[in-house]
Amino acid sequence: MTQTLTDSAPRIEAPTAVLPALHIGRHTIESPVVLAPMAGITNRAFRRLCRQYGDAGSAAGGASGATSLYVSEMITSRALVERTPLTMRLIEHDPDESPRSIQLYSVDPETTGRAVHILASENRCDHIDLNFGCPVPKVTRKGGGAALPWKTEHFRRIVASAVRQAAPYDIPVTVKMRRGIDEDHLTFLEAGRIAEGEGAAAVALHARTAAQAYSGTAQWEAIAQLKQAVTSIPVLGNGDIWSAEDAVRMVRETGCDGVVVGRGCLGRPWLFTDLAAAFAGAPTRVQPTLREVATTLRLHTVYLAEFFESETKACRDIRKHIAWYLKGFRAGSEIRSRLGLVDSLAALDDLIDSLNLDQPWPGAPAEGQRGRAGSERHVVLPEHWLESRELDDSARAEVAQAEVSASGG
Ligand SMILES: Cc1cc2nc3c(=O)[nH]c(=O)nc-3n(C[C@H](O)[C@H](O)[C@H](O)COP(=O)(O)O)c2cc1C
């Protein structure tokens, strides 16, 4: 499948930037590209799809065997410690996933340590990413997610606890964060230095504040600043990479060691072909026809059916991806809305057959922003949160509550 897409799609000339391999602890990531953890998206099925496209791009660039890093959707430390069935399923990987990467969302050092110990001692992963970027009000209201690095010592203890538990197993721990709470309360430089000092193997910055959520544009200057501040481990840039050209530009403008790509690959997993090719110095880009897009959409659904062990659940889940896959293509509103209600693979096939599949890649209308956007907002925090960088006992009890079914970063 991947081969068909990359072999037959038209190719355009585009800028490249050959970057050295990324070293995350003992892992060499030859193509310095990371699939951003996305709750409800980067499950085993989607990671497999992205990985297949990434491998095709590496082969196109002549970098045989090059790897990228594909991070799982976030799981909470507490759910892992409690071994909830859903969490135990979410941490599973394909047999050929390497390195096996898992993102943990944590709010306290002790639970973090216990969760990391489970992952490490039971040989359930090869890399752990800690999520400090979640801007969701129900999480920041209690001091979790992107609000947490404000409490510097507490943040330090969480990172230290994870590193301490992972170290005997030689599992690198990385930190993913935002610029801060809002423009008046930036935390990324300090948090980056703390993570580096505590033994994190890399830091990734989504260059927005929690107040920005997904609105406006990511401030890539902050990635350049972080790169100046954190000098002994890789700094990864994240935010608003919609194409391989954007990724190359981010590297040029910020000096970052690798890129983390989230929304840009929604309904467009072949972006990993382009990214791998661009960083391997190949000026080729994939521009699939609608027929090829539909083949990928169907394959995604098949992978989801395997992941959920249910065709019905897979069809329900693929619905949210339909608009992203069809972006820019001509498909009547009736077919689009019927695809949005698809409940079986047979129905999906019928609907795909009713599309004009010979449409070429639409170009600009299919490119650019997709996924979450929204507007700037006031960040809800625990009372008196901003008055001190230390965590007092009442705030500690509140933060412990911030681990309830968080979703996203
Ligand atoms: C649907 C969705 C779910 C997300 N879930 C997570 C998550 O679980 N953990 C995390 O650290 N970030 C999460 N994020 C944030 C992304 O990892 C990334 O930082 C953000 O989307 C900015 O990158 P982008 O502009 O390339 O999308 C999520 C984003 C989206 C759109």
The ligand as a MOL file (V3000), in Angstrom:
LIG
                    3D

  0  0  0     0  0            999 V3000
M  V30 BEGIN CTAB
M  V30 COUNTS 31 33 0 0 0
M  V30 BEGIN ATOM
M  V30 1 C -6.4040 15.7430 19.3490 0
M  V30 2 C -5.1540 16.1300 20.0970 0
M  V30 3 C -4.7690 15.3860 21.1920 0
M  V30 4 C -3.5920 15.7160 21.8770 0
M  V30 5 N -3.1930 14.9280 22.9110 0
M  V30 6 C -1.9750 15.1540 23.4850 0
M  V30 7 C -1.4570 14.2660 24.4610 0
M  V30 8 O -2.0720 13.2560 24.8120 0
M  V30 9 N -0.2460 14.5700 25.0050 0
M  V30 10 C 0.4720 15.6840 24.6400 0
M  V30 11 O 1.5670 15.9200 25.1570 0
M  V30 12 N 0.0000 16.5240 23.6980 0
M  V30 13 C -1.1830 16.2700 23.1160 0
M  V30 14 N -1.6230 17.0960 22.1120 0
M  V30 15 C -0.7680 18.1970 21.6800 0
M  V30 16 C 0.1430 17.7560 20.5470 0
M  V30 17 O 1.0140 16.7270 20.9740 0
M  V30 18 C 0.9740 18.9430 20.0260 0
M  V30 19 O 1.7960 19.4110 21.0610 0
M  V30 20 C 0.1120 20.0880 19.5330 0
M  V30 21 O -0.9550 19.6240 18.7300 0
M  V30 22 C 0.9470 21.1080 18.7570 0
M  V30 23 O 1.5690 20.5130 17.6610 0
M  V30 24 P 0.9500 20.6430 16.1670 0
M  V30 25 O 0.8310 22.1120 15.8530 0
M  V30 26 O 1.9320 19.9310 15.2980 0
M  V30 27 O -0.3910 20.0120 16.1970 0
M  V30 28 C -2.8030 16.8250 21.4560 0
M  V30 29 C -3.2250 17.5660 20.3520 0
M  V30 30 C -4.3680 17.2340 19.6690 0
M  V30 31 C -4.7520 18.0440 18.4700 0
M  V30 END ATOM
M  V30 BEGIN BOND
M  V30 1 1 1 2
M  V30 2 1 2 3
M  V30 3 2 2 30
M  V30 4 2 3 4
M  V30 5 1 4 5
M  V30 6 1 4 28
M  V30 7 2 5 6
M  V30 8 1 6 7
M  V30 9 1 6 13
M  V30 10 2 7 8
M  V30 11 1 7 9
M  V30 12 1 9 10
M  V30 13 2 10 11
M  V30 14 1 10 12
M  V30 15 2 12 13
M  V30 16 1 13 14
M  V30 17 1 14 15
M  V30 18 1 14 28
M  V30 19 1 15 16
M  V30 20 1 16 17
M  V30 21 1 16 18
M  V30 22 1 18 19
M  V30 23 1 18 20
M  V30 24 1 20 21
M  V30 25 1 20 22
M  V30 26 1 22 23
M  V30 27 1 23 24
M  V30 28 2 24 25
M  V30 29 1 24 26
M  V30 30 1 24 27
M  V30 31 2 28 29
M  V30 32 1 29 30
M  V30 33 1 30 31
M  V30 END BOND
M  V30 END CTAB
M  END
